[in-house]
Amino acid sequence: MNDLSESYATSLDLLEQDKSAEAKDQFRRGFVMTVKKLYSEAGQTYPVRFAKSECWSAWTKKLYIVTRKAEIAFGKGDLDQARILLPELRRHFYDLHKSVGQQKSNDNIYAFLVMLDDEKLSADKLKSALEAVETAELALKAKAETEVYSQVKTSWKQQVESVLSSGKLDKDQRDQLRVSTAALYGAYGIQFE
């Protein structure tokens, strides 16, 4: 999963820098090849961690299909479509982890970031999501960088609490939180694990 995470993050970063050819190559070499191998070699044999998954083979098949769609979009030069499909891949991993009760800090950071798109987001939901980030088992990168992760997360948490204490949660506040959460996500939430 580390190869998938690194390739995914690098591909997104290259896309943001308008380096589409490099993003395409990175995605193909790192992500697509790994997914093809996973699908062909382990599509029917789930890892023990995912034993509670409703259907591992259906999950790997969907991963393969969305990956191929993104690869085709890159191949056609349809970067708008690639930008839509890449986040679907992260969502797919999140959904798997949630379905088996294996959400770690990276998944909860992802969920917090996605939640900010909800125009009807309540302060209570935001507090609950903050608590989920706070109490989650650390993902591998956060474990490997515990001190730095703790500092970054503490700074982010203070920003979230500042917004919550203001008593309002409008578009401007959500946008403010989206910026700070995107930074936390890029460092510690983007990984699939």
Stockholm file with secondary structure:
# STOCKHOLM 1.0

chainA/1-193         MNDLSESYATSLDLLEQDKSAEAKDQFRRGFVMTVKKLYSEAGQTYPVRFAKSECWSAWTKKLYIVTRKAEIAFGKGDLDQARILLPELRRHFYDLHKSVGQQKSNDNIYAFLVMLDDEKLSADKLKSALEAVETAELALKAKAETEVYSQVKTSWKQQVESVLSSGKLDKDQRDQLRVSTAALYGAYGIQFE
#=GR chainA/1-193 SS CHHHHHHHHHHHHHHHTTCHHHHHHHIIIIIIHHHHHHHHHHSSSCCGGGTTCSCHHHHHHHHHHHHHHHHHHHHHTCHHHHHHHHHHHHHHHHHHHHHTTCCCHHHHHHHHHHHTTCTTCCHHHHHHHHHHHHHSCCCHHHHHTHHHHHHHHHHHHHHHHHHHHTTCCCHHHHHHHHHHHHHHHHHHTSCCC
#=GC SS_cons         CHHHHHHHHHHHHHHHTTCHHHHHHHIIIIIIHHHHHHHHHHSSSCCGGGTTCSCHHHHHHHHHHHHHHHHHHHHHTCHHHHHHHHHHHHHHHHHHHHHTTCCCHHHHHHHHHHHTTCTTCCHHHHHHHHHHHHHSCCCHHHHHTHHHHHHHHHHHHHHHHHHHHTTCCCHHHHHHHHHHHHHHHHHHTSCCC
//
